[in-house]
Amino acid sequence: MYLQKQLSKKIGDKEYAKYVIVVPPKLIDKLKWKGGEELEAEVKGDKLVIEKD
């Protein structure tokens, strides 16, 4: 699993980035998640917890 930075848009000289967490298909299958589903995220201490909405 890794964190990927992507250029979202560029307006003039200003660049805006977004970040994507790449999750291996094996974990997605285990969680029974599907592409396009809404997810909720919460920071607990120094951890990021992601759950299905």
PDBQT receptor file of N, H, CA, C and O in Angstrom, charges set to zero:
ATOM      1  N   MET A   1       0.856  -1.158   0.000  1.00  0.00    +0.000 N 
ATOM      2  CA  MET A   1       0.000   0.000   0.000  1.00  0.00    +0.000 C 
ATOM      3  C   MET A   1       0.905   1.224   0.000  1.00  0.00    +0.000 C 
ATOM      4  O   MET A   1       1.944   1.236   0.661  1.00  0.00    +0.000 OA
ATOM      5  N   TYR A   2       0.506   2.260  -0.747  1.00  0.00    +0.000 N 
ATOM      6  H   TYR A   2      -0.338   2.250  -1.284  1.00  0.00    +0.000 HD
ATOM      7  CA  TYR A   2       1.325   3.472  -0.769  1.00  0.00    +0.000 C 
ATOM      8  C   TYR A   2       0.473   4.713  -0.996  1.00  0.00    +0.000 C 
ATOM      9  O   TYR A   2      -0.658   4.626  -1.474  1.00  0.00    +0.000 OA
ATOM     10  N   LEU A   3       1.026   5.859  -0.649  1.00  0.00    +0.000 N 
ATOM     11  H   LEU A   3       1.945   5.930  -0.260  1.00  0.00    +0.000 HD
ATOM     12  CA  LEU A   3       0.380   7.153  -0.812  1.00  0.00    +0.000 C 
ATOM     13  C   LEU A   3       0.928   7.797  -2.073  1.00  0.00    +0.000 C 
ATOM     14  O   LEU A   3       2.142   7.917  -2.241  1.00  0.00    +0.000 OA
ATOM     15  N   GLN A   4       0.034   8.208  -2.954  1.00  0.00    +0.000 N 
ATOM     16  H   GLN A   4      -0.952   8.110  -2.818  1.00  0.00    +0.000 HD
ATOM     17  CA  GLN A   4       0.422   8.776  -4.238  1.00  0.00    +0.000 C 
ATOM     18  C   GLN A   4      -0.080  10.215  -4.327  1.00  0.00    +0.000 C 
ATOM     19  O   GLN A   4      -1.249  10.486  -4.053  1.00  0.00    +0.000 OA
ATOM     20  N   LYS A   5       0.802  11.134  -4.711  1.00  0.00    +0.000 N 
ATOM     21  H   LYS A   5       1.752  10.914  -4.934  1.00  0.00    +0.000 HD
ATOM     22  CA  LYS A   5       0.435  12.531  -4.895  1.00  0.00    +0.000 C 
ATOM     23  C   LYS A   5       0.152  12.754  -6.375  1.00  0.00    +0.000 C 
ATOM     24  O   LYS A   5       0.952  12.369  -7.228  1.00  0.00    +0.000 OA
ATOM     25  N   GLN A   6      -0.988  13.377  -6.682  1.00  0.00    +0.000 N 
ATOM     26  H   GLN A   6      -1.638  13.690  -5.989  1.00  0.00    +0.000 HD
ATOM     27  CA  GLN A   6      -1.371  13.638  -8.065  1.00  0.00    +0.000 C 
ATOM     28  C   GLN A   6      -1.698  15.108  -8.238  1.00  0.00    +0.000 C 
ATOM     29  O   GLN A   6      -2.295  15.733  -7.362  1.00  0.00    +0.000 OA
ATOM     30  N   LEU A   7      -1.305  15.645  -9.365  1.00  0.00    +0.000 N 
ATOM     31  H   LEU A   7      -0.820  15.137 -10.077  1.00  0.00    +0.000 HD
ATOM     32  CA  LEU A   7      -1.659  17.022  -9.695  1.00  0.00    +0.000 C 
ATOM     33  C   LEU A   7      -3.147  17.056 -10.021  1.00  0.00    +0.000 C 
ATOM     34  O   LEU A   7      -3.598  16.365 -10.934  1.00  0.00    +0.000 OA
ATOM     35  N   SER A   8      -3.903  17.847  -9.289  1.00  0.00    +0.000 N 
ATOM     36  H   SER A   8      -3.536  18.408  -8.547  1.00  0.00    +0.000 HD
ATOM     37  CA  SER A   8      -5.336  17.955  -9.495  1.00  0.00    +0.000 C 
ATOM     38  C   SER A   8      -5.662  19.000 -10.563  1.00  0.00    +0.000 C 
ATOM     39  O   SER A   8      -6.434  18.751 -11.488  1.00  0.00    +0.000 OA
ATOM     40  N   LYS A   9      -5.053  20.175 -10.406  1.00  0.00    +0.000 N 
ATOM     41  H   LYS A   9      -4.426  20.378  -9.654  1.00  0.00    +0.000 HD
ATOM     42  CA  LYS A   9      -5.251  21.242 -11.392  1.00  0.00    +0.000 C 
ATOM     43  C   LYS A   9      -4.143  22.275 -11.239  1.00  0.00    +0.000 C 
ATOM     44  O   LYS A   9      -3.458  22.334 -10.219  1.00  0.00    +0.000 OA
ATOM     45  N   LYS A  10      -3.989  23.076 -12.268  1.00  0.00    +0.000 N 
ATOM     46  H   LYS A  10      -4.546  23.028 -13.097  1.00  0.00    +0.000 HD
ATOM     47  CA  LYS A  10      -3.011  24.152 -12.238  1.00  0.00    +0.000 C 
ATOM     48  C   LYS A  10      -3.706  25.399 -12.745  1.00  0.00    +0.000 C 
ATOM     49  O   LYS A  10      -4.241  25.425 -13.853  1.00  0.00    +0.000 OA
ATOM     50  N   ILE A  11      -3.692  26.441 -11.910  1.00  0.00    +0.000 N 
ATOM     51  H   ILE A  11      -3.257  26.420 -11.010  1.00  0.00    +0.000 HD
ATOM     52  CA  ILE A  11      -4.294  27.724 -12.271  1.00  0.00    +0.000 C 
ATOM     53  C   ILE A  11      -3.188  28.767 -12.205  1.00  0.00    +0.000 C 
ATOM     54  O   ILE A  11      -2.688  29.101 -11.131  1.00  0.00    +0.000 OA
ATOM     55  N   GLY A  12      -2.822  29.270 -13.367  1.00  0.00    +0.000 N 
ATOM     56  H   GLY A  12      -3.229  28.999 -14.240  1.00  0.00    +0.000 HD
ATOM     57  CA  GLY A  12      -1.692  30.194 -13.423  1.00  0.00    +0.000 C 
ATOM     58  C   GLY A  12      -0.431  29.482 -12.976  1.00  0.00    +0.000 C 
ATOM     59  O   GLY A  12      -0.077  28.437 -13.522  1.00  0.00    +0.000 OA
ATOM     60  N   ASP A  13       0.249  30.043 -11.986  1.00  0.00    +0.000 N 
ATOM     61  H   ASP A  13      -0.039  30.892 -11.543  1.00  0.00    +0.000 HD
ATOM     62  CA  ASP A  13       1.461  29.421 -11.445  1.00  0.00    +0.000 C 
ATOM     63  C   ASP A  13       1.182  28.522 -10.242  1.00  0.00    +0.000 C 
ATOM     64  O   ASP A  13       2.095  27.883  -9.720  1.00  0.00    +0.000 OA
ATOM     65  N   LYS A  14      -0.059  28.470  -9.805  1.00  0.00    +0.000 N 
ATOM     66  H   LYS A  14      -0.801  28.989 -10.229  1.00  0.00    +0.000 HD
ATOM     67  CA  LYS A  14      -0.429  27.714  -8.600  1.00  0.00    +0.000 C 
ATOM     68  C   LYS A  14      -0.864  26.295  -8.978  1.00  0.00    +0.000 C 
ATOM     69  O   LYS A  14      -1.719  26.115  -9.845  1.00  0.00    +0.000 OA
ATOM     70  N   GLU A  15      -0.274  25.291  -8.325  1.00  0.00    +0.000 N 
ATOM     71  H   GLU A  15       0.420  25.438  -7.620  1.00  0.00    +0.000 HD
ATOM     72  CA  GLU A  15      -0.633  23.898  -8.538  1.00  0.00    +0.000 C 
ATOM     73  C   GLU A  15      -1.385  23.373  -7.327  1.00  0.00    +0.000 C 
ATOM     74  O   GLU A  15      -1.040  23.680  -6.186  1.00  0.00    +0.000 OA
ATOM     75  N   TYR A  16      -2.410  22.584  -7.585  1.00  0.00    +0.000 N 
ATOM     76  H   TYR A  16      -2.690  22.334  -8.512  1.00  0.00    +0.000 HD
ATOM     77  CA  TYR A  16      -3.218  21.978  -6.532  1.00  0.00    +0.000 C 
ATOM     78  C   TYR A  16      -3.084  20.467  -6.637  1.00  0.00    +0.000 C 
ATOM     79  O   TYR A  16      -3.264  19.889  -7.709  1.00  0.00    +0.000 OA
ATOM     80  N   ALA A  17      -2.768  19.838  -5.522  1.00  0.00    +0.000 N 
ATOM     81  H   ALA A  17      -2.621  20.307  -4.651  1.00  0.00    +0.000 HD
ATOM     82  CA  ALA A  17      -2.551  18.396  -5.500  1.00  0.00    +0.000 C 
ATOM     83  C   ALA A  17      -3.661  17.700  -4.733  1.00  0.00    +0.000 C 
ATOM     84  O   ALA A  17      -4.341  18.297  -3.899  1.00  0.00    +0.000 OA
ATOM     85  N   LYS A  18      -3.824  16.417  -5.041  1.00  0.00    +0.000 N 
ATOM     86  H   LYS A  18      -3.271  15.932  -5.718  1.00  0.00    +0.000 HD
ATOM     87  CA  LYS A  18      -4.680  15.551  -4.235  1.00  0.00    +0.000 C 
ATOM     88  C   LYS A  18      -3.868  14.295  -3.951  1.00  0.00    +0.000 C 
ATOM     89  O   LYS A  18      -2.898  14.006  -4.651  1.00  0.00    +0.000 OA
ATOM     90  N   TYR A  19      -4.254  13.571  -2.952  1.00  0.00    +0.000 N 
ATOM     91  H   TYR A  19      -5.042  13.805  -2.383  1.00  0.00    +0.000 HD
ATOM     92  CA  TYR A  19      -3.530  12.368  -2.558  1.00  0.00    +0.000 C 
ATOM     93  C   TYR A  19      -4.449  11.169  -2.683  1.00  0.00    +0.000 C 
ATOM     94  O   TYR A  19      -5.640  11.247  -2.380  1.00  0.00    +0.000 OA
ATOM     95  N   VAL A  20      -3.884  10.057  -3.133  1.00  0.00    +0.000 N 
ATOM     96  H   VAL A  20      -2.917   9.993  -3.380  1.00  0.00    +0.000 HD
ATOM     97  CA  VAL A  20      -4.626   8.818  -3.332  1.00  0.00    +0.000 C 
ATOM     98  C   VAL A  20      -3.896   7.718  -2.576  1.00  0.00    +0.000 C 
ATOM     99  O   VAL A  20      -2.678   7.580  -2.691  1.00  0.00    +0.000 OA
ATOM    100  N   ILE A  21      -4.637   6.940  -1.806  1.00  0.00    +0.000 N 
ATOM    101  H   ILE A  21      -5.626   7.052  -1.712  1.00  0.00    +0.000 HD
ATOM    102  CA  ILE A  21      -4.065   5.769  -1.138  1.00  0.00    +0.000 C 
ATOM    103  C   ILE A  21      -4.369   4.575  -2.025  1.00  0.00    +0.000 C 
ATOM    104  O   ILE A  21      -5.530   4.288  -2.315  1.00  0.00    +0.000 OA
ATOM    105  N   VAL A  22      -3.330   3.882  -2.453  1.00  0.00    +0.000 N 
ATOM    106  H   VAL A  22      -2.386   4.115  -2.218  1.00  0.00    +0.000 HD
ATOM    107  CA  VAL A  22      -3.484   2.718  -3.322  1.00  0.00    +0.000 C 
ATOM    108  C   VAL A  22      -3.567   1.485  -2.426  1.00  0.00    +0.000 C 
ATOM    109  O   VAL A  22      -2.625   1.154  -1.707  1.00  0.00    +0.000 OA
ATOM    110  N   VAL A  23      -4.724   0.810  -2.487  1.00  0.00    +0.000 N 
ATOM    111  H   VAL A  23      -5.490   1.079  -3.071  1.00  0.00    +0.000 HD
ATOM    112  CA  VAL A  23      -4.984  -0.365  -1.651  1.00  0.00    +0.000 C 
ATOM    113  C   VAL A  23      -4.956  -1.605  -2.541  1.00  0.00    +0.000 C 
ATOM    114  O   VAL A  23      -5.623  -1.628  -3.576  1.00  0.00    +0.000 OA
ATOM    115  N   PRO A  24      -4.205  -2.628  -2.165  1.00  0.00    +0.000 N 
ATOM    116  CA  PRO A  24      -4.121  -3.833  -2.982  1.00  0.00    +0.000 C 
ATOM    117  C   PRO A  24      -5.498  -4.507  -3.144  1.00  0.00    +0.000 C 
ATOM    118  O   PRO A  24      -6.296  -4.528  -2.207  1.00  0.00    +0.000 OA
ATOM    119  N   PRO A  25      -5.765  -5.055  -4.338  1.00  0.00    +0.000 N 
ATOM    120  CA  PRO A  25      -7.046  -5.728  -4.595  1.00  0.00    +0.000 C 
ATOM    121  C   PRO A  25      -7.372  -6.820  -3.574  1.00  0.00    +0.000 C 
ATOM    122  O   PRO A  25      -8.541  -7.039  -3.256  1.00  0.00    +0.000 OA
ATOM    123  N   LYS A  26      -6.358  -7.501  -3.064  1.00  0.00    +0.000 N 
ATOM    124  H   LYS A  26      -5.409  -7.324  -3.323  1.00  0.00    +0.000 HD
ATOM    125  CA  LYS A  26      -6.582  -8.571  -2.080  1.00  0.00    +0.000 C 
ATOM    126  C   LYS A  26      -7.300  -8.020  -0.839  1.00  0.00    +0.000 C 
ATOM    127  O   LYS A  26      -8.199  -8.666  -0.301  1.00  0.00    +0.000 OA
ATOM    128  N   LEU A  27      -6.895  -6.817  -0.388  1.00  0.00    +0.000 N 
ATOM    129  H   LEU A  27      -6.165  -6.292  -0.825  1.00  0.00    +0.000 HD
ATOM    130  CA  LEU A  27      -7.545  -6.208   0.785  1.00  0.00    +0.000 C 
ATOM    131  C   LEU A  27      -8.953  -5.721   0.449  1.00  0.00    +0.000 C 
ATOM    132  O   LEU A  27      -9.864  -5.845   1.267  1.00  0.00    +0.000 OA
ATOM    133  N   ILE A  28      -9.133  -5.168  -0.750  1.00  0.00    +0.000 N 
ATOM    134  H   ILE A  28      -8.392  -5.067  -1.414  1.00  0.00    +0.000 HD
ATOM    135  CA  ILE A  28     -10.457  -4.703  -1.176  1.00  0.00    +0.000 C 
ATOM    136  C   ILE A  28     -11.432  -5.882  -1.215  1.00  0.00    +0.000 C 
ATOM    137  O   ILE A  28     -12.569  -5.765  -0.758  1.00  0.00    +0.000 OA
ATOM    138  N   ASP A  29     -10.984  -7.017  -1.762  1.00  0.00    +0.000 N 
ATOM    139  H   ASP A  29     -10.061  -7.111  -2.134  1.00  0.00    +0.000 HD
ATOM    140  CA  ASP A  29     -11.821  -8.221  -1.807  1.00  0.00    +0.000 C 
ATOM    141  C   ASP A  29     -12.166  -8.701  -0.402  1.00  0.00    +0.000 C 
ATOM    142  O   ASP A  29     -13.312  -9.056  -0.126  1.00  0.00    +0.000 OA
ATOM    143  N   LYS A  30     -11.174  -8.709   0.485  1.00  0.00    +0.000 N 
ATOM    144  H   LYS A  30     -10.243  -8.420   0.261  1.00  0.00    +0.000 HD
ATOM    145  CA  LYS A  30     -11.384  -9.168   1.868  1.00  0.00    +0.000 C 
ATOM    146  C   LYS A  30     -12.413  -8.291   2.590  1.00  0.00    +0.000 C 
ATOM    147  O   LYS A  30     -13.214  -8.789   3.381  1.00  0.00    +0.000 OA
ATOM    148  N   LEU A  31     -12.385  -6.983   2.313  1.00  0.00    +0.000 N 
ATOM    149  H   LEU A  31     -11.735  -6.578   1.671  1.00  0.00    +0.000 HD
ATOM    150  CA  LEU A  31     -13.325  -6.042   2.933  1.00  0.00    +0.000 C 
ATOM    151  C   LEU A  31     -14.685  -6.006   2.215  1.00  0.00    +0.000 C 
ATOM    152  O   LEU A  31     -15.642  -5.409   2.708  1.00  0.00    +0.000 OA
ATOM    153  N   LYS A  32     -14.751  -6.657   1.038  1.00  0.00    +0.000 N 
ATOM    154  H   LYS A  32     -13.974  -7.142   0.638  1.00  0.00    +0.000 HD
ATOM    155  CA  LYS A  32     -15.965  -6.670   0.211  1.00  0.00    +0.000 C 
ATOM    156  C   LYS A  32     -16.365  -5.260  -0.212  1.00  0.00    +0.000 C 
ATOM    157  O   LYS A  32     -17.551  -4.937  -0.281  1.00  0.00    +0.000 OA
ATOM    158  N   TRP A  33     -15.356  -4.416  -0.497  1.00  0.00    +0.000 N 
ATOM    159  H   TRP A  33     -14.393  -4.679  -0.440  1.00  0.00    +0.000 HD
ATOM    160  CA  TRP A  33     -15.598  -3.072  -1.003  1.00  0.00    +0.000 C 
ATOM    161  C   TRP A  33     -15.684  -3.117  -2.517  1.00  0.00    +0.000 C 
ATOM    162  O   TRP A  33     -15.143  -4.020  -3.155  1.00  0.00    +0.000 OA
ATOM    163  N   LYS A  34     -16.369  -2.135  -3.087  1.00  0.00    +0.000 N 
ATOM    164  H   LYS A  34     -16.809  -1.401  -2.569  1.00  0.00    +0.000 HD
ATOM    165  CA  LYS A  34     -16.492  -2.021  -4.534  1.00  0.00    +0.000 C 
ATOM    166  C   LYS A  34     -16.100  -0.601  -4.946  1.00  0.00    +0.000 C 
ATOM    167  O   LYS A  34     -16.254   0.340  -4.167  1.00  0.00    +0.000 OA
ATOM    168  N   GLY A  35     -15.597  -0.451  -6.163  1.00  0.00    +0.000 N 
ATOM    169  H   GLY A  35     -15.472  -1.215  -6.796  1.00  0.00    +0.000 HD
ATOM    170  CA  GLY A  35     -15.231   0.865  -6.670  1.00  0.00    +0.000 C 
ATOM    171  C   GLY A  35     -16.420   1.806  -6.671  1.00  0.00    +0.000 C 
ATOM    172  O   GLY A  35     -17.532   1.399  -7.008  1.00  0.00    +0.000 OA
ATOM    173  N   GLY A  36     -16.203   3.040  -6.304  1.00  0.00    +0.000 N 
ATOM    174  H   GLY A  36     -15.299   3.370  -6.030  1.00  0.00    +0.000 HD
ATOM    175  CA  GLY A  36     -17.253   4.049  -6.303  1.00  0.00    +0.000 C 
ATOM    176  C   GLY A  36     -18.032   4.157  -4.999  1.00  0.00    +0.000 C 
ATOM    177  O   GLY A  36     -18.863   5.053  -4.856  1.00  0.00    +0.000 OA
ATOM    178  N   GLU A  37     -17.783   3.268  -4.050  1.00  0.00    +0.000 N 
ATOM    179  H   GLU A  37     -17.108   2.540  -4.165  1.00  0.00    +0.000 HD
ATOM    180  CA  GLU A  37     -18.497   3.336  -2.768  1.00  0.00    +0.000 C 
ATOM    181  C   GLU A  37     -18.016   4.538  -1.955  1.00  0.00    +0.000 C 
ATOM    182  O   GLU A  37     -16.853   4.933  -2.033  1.00  0.00    +0.000 OA
ATOM    183  N   GLU A  38     -18.927   5.103  -1.181  1.00  0.00    +0.000 N 
ATOM    184  H   GLU A  38     -19.872   4.781  -1.117  1.00  0.00    +0.000 HD
ATOM    185  CA  GLU A  38     -18.588   6.202  -0.274  1.00  0.00    +0.000 C 
ATOM    186  C   GLU A  38     -17.866   5.631   0.942  1.00  0.00    +0.000 C 
ATOM    187  O   GLU A  38     -18.291   4.627   1.513  1.00  0.00    +0.000 OA
ATOM    188  N   LEU A  39     -16.776   6.280   1.329  1.00  0.00    +0.000 N 
ATOM    189  H   LEU A  39     -16.431   7.096   0.865  1.00  0.00    +0.000 HD
ATOM    190  CA  LEU A  39     -16.012   5.874   2.507  1.00  0.00    +0.000 C 
ATOM    191  C   LEU A  39     -15.920   7.040   3.476  1.00  0.00    +0.000 C 
ATOM    192  O   LEU A  39     -15.946   8.201   3.070  1.00  0.00    +0.000 OA
ATOM    193  N   GLU A  40     -15.815   6.727   4.743  1.00  0.00    +0.000 N 
ATOM    194  H   GLU A  40     -15.795   5.783   5.074  1.00  0.00    +0.000 HD
ATOM    195  CA  GLU A  40     -15.638   7.723   5.798  1.00  0.00    +0.000 C 
ATOM    196  C   GLU A  40     -14.227   7.567   6.350  1.00  0.00    +0.000 C 
ATOM    197  O   GLU A  40     -13.728   6.448   6.467  1.00  0.00    +0.000 OA
ATOM    198  N   ALA A  41     -13.586   8.665   6.686  1.00  0.00    +0.000 N 
ATOM    199  H   ALA A  41     -13.991   9.574   6.592  1.00  0.00    +0.000 HD
ATOM    200  CA  ALA A  41     -12.243   8.619   7.255  1.00  0.00    +0.000 C 
ATOM    201  C   ALA A  41     -12.204   9.416   8.553  1.00  0.00    +0.000 C 
ATOM    202  O   ALA A  41     -12.873  10.439   8.696  1.00  0.00    +0.000 OA
ATOM    203  N   GLU A  42     -11.405   8.922   9.491  1.00  0.00    +0.000 N 
ATOM    204  H   GLU A  42     -10.862   8.091   9.374  1.00  0.00    +0.000 HD
ATOM    205  CA  GLU A  42     -11.264   9.577  10.793  1.00  0.00    +0.000 C 
ATOM    206  C   GLU A  42      -9.818   9.395  11.257  1.00  0.00    +0.000 C 
ATOM    207  O   GLU A  42      -9.228   8.330  11.071  1.00  0.00    +0.000 OA
ATOM    208  N   VAL A  43      -9.265  10.425  11.852  1.00  0.00    +0.000 N 
ATOM    209  H   VAL A  43      -9.744  11.289  12.003  1.00  0.00    +0.000 HD
ATOM    210  CA  VAL A  43      -7.929  10.335  12.421  1.00  0.00    +0.000 C 
ATOM    211  C   VAL A  43      -8.073  10.000  13.900  1.00  0.00    +0.000 C 
ATOM    212  O   VAL A  43      -8.752  10.704  14.647  1.00  0.00    +0.000 OA
ATOM    213  N   LYS A  44      -7.423   8.913  14.308  1.00  0.00    +0.000 N 
ATOM    214  H   LYS A  44      -6.871   8.342  13.701  1.00  0.00    +0.000 HD
ATOM    215  CA  LYS A  44      -7.415   8.489  15.716  1.00  0.00    +0.000 C 
ATOM    216  C   LYS A  44      -5.954   8.419  16.144  1.00  0.00    +0.000 C 
ATOM    217  O   LYS A  44      -5.228   7.492  15.786  1.00  0.00    +0.000 OA
ATOM    218  N   GLY A  45      -5.540   9.423  16.923  1.00  0.00    +0.000 N 
ATOM    219  H   GLY A  45      -6.131  10.176  17.214  1.00  0.00    +0.000 HD
ATOM    220  CA  GLY A  45      -4.132   9.505  17.311  1.00  0.00    +0.000 C 
ATOM    221  C   GLY A  45      -3.293   9.762  16.076  1.00  0.00    +0.000 C 
ATOM    222  O   GLY A  45      -3.457  10.787  15.413  1.00  0.00    +0.000 OA
ATOM    223  N   ASP A  46      -2.396   8.841  15.761  1.00  0.00    +0.000 N 
ATOM    224  H   ASP A  46      -2.263   8.008  16.299  1.00  0.00    +0.000 HD
ATOM    225  CA  ASP A  46      -1.573   8.988  14.561  1.00  0.00    +0.000 C 
ATOM    226  C   ASP A  46      -1.964   7.987  13.477  1.00  0.00    +0.000 C 
ATOM    227  O   ASP A  46      -1.159   7.657  12.607  1.00  0.00    +0.000 OA
ATOM    228  N   LYS A  47      -3.230   7.500  13.536  1.00  0.00    +0.000 N 
ATOM    229  H   LYS A  47      -3.884   7.769  14.242  1.00  0.00    +0.000 HD
ATOM    230  CA  LYS A  47      -3.713   6.522  12.569  1.00  0.00    +0.000 C 
ATOM    231  C   LYS A  47      -4.895   7.092  11.763  1.00  0.00    +0.000 C 
ATOM    232  O   LYS A  47      -5.681   7.897  12.261  1.00  0.00    +0.000 OA
ATOM    233  N   LEU A  48      -4.987   6.653  10.529  1.00  0.00    +0.000 N 
ATOM    234  H   LEU A  48      -4.349   5.999  10.124  1.00  0.00    +0.000 HD
ATOM    235  CA  LEU A  48      -6.124   6.991   9.679  1.00  0.00    +0.000 C 
ATOM    236  C   LEU A  48      -7.014   5.765   9.588  1.00  0.00    +0.000 C 
ATOM    237  O   LEU A  48      -6.571   4.706   9.143  1.00  0.00    +0.000 OA
ATOM    238  N   VAL A  49      -8.270   5.899  10.007  1.00  0.00    +0.000 N 
ATOM    239  H   VAL A  49      -8.630   6.759  10.368  1.00  0.00    +0.000 HD
ATOM    240  CA  VAL A  49      -9.228   4.804   9.975  1.00  0.00    +0.000 C 
ATOM    241  C   VAL A  49     -10.221   5.076   8.856  1.00  0.00    +0.000 C 
ATOM    242  O   VAL A  49     -10.871   6.122   8.849  1.00  0.00    +0.000 OA
ATOM    243  N   ILE A  50     -10.349   4.149   7.908  1.00  0.00    +0.000 N 
ATOM    244  H   ILE A  50      -9.821   3.299   7.914  1.00  0.00    +0.000 HD
ATOM    245  CA  ILE A  50     -11.261   4.305   6.766  1.00  0.00    +0.000 C 
ATOM    246  C   ILE A  50     -12.302   3.202   6.859  1.00  0.00    +0.000 C 
ATOM    247  O   ILE A  50     -11.973   2.025   7.008  1.00  0.00    +0.000 OA
ATOM    248  N   GLU A  51     -13.588   3.613   6.766  1.00  0.00    +0.000 N 
ATOM    249  H   GLU A  51     -13.855   4.569   6.645  1.00  0.00    +0.000 HD
ATOM    250  CA  GLU A  51     -14.705   2.664   6.864  1.00  0.00    +0.000 C 
ATOM    251  C   GLU A  51     -15.711   2.968   5.769  1.00  0.00    +0.000 C 
ATOM    252  O   GLU A  51     -15.780   4.086   5.258  1.00  0.00    +0.000 OA
ATOM    253  N   LYS A  52     -16.506   1.930   5.413  1.00  0.00    +0.000 N 
ATOM    254  H   LYS A  52     -16.450   1.023   5.828  1.00  0.00    +0.000 HD
ATOM    255  CA  LYS A  52     -17.612   2.149   4.485  1.00  0.00    +0.000 C 
ATOM    256  C   LYS A  52     -18.642   3.013   5.172  1.00  0.00    +0.000 C 
ATOM    257  O   LYS A  52     -18.884   2.870   6.371  1.00  0.00    +0.000 OA
ATOM    258  N   ASP A  53     -19.253   3.915   4.414  1.00  0.00    +0.000 N 
ATOM    259  H   ASP A  53     -19.056   4.031   3.441  1.00  0.00    +0.000 HD
ATOM    260  CA  ASP A  53     -20.274   4.819   4.940  1.00  0.00    +0.000 C 
ATOM    261  C   ASP A  53     -21.520   4.064   5.324  1.00  0.00    +0.000 C 
ATOM    262  O   ASP A  53     -22.488   4.666   5.787  1.00  0.00    +0.000 OA
TER     263      ASP A  53
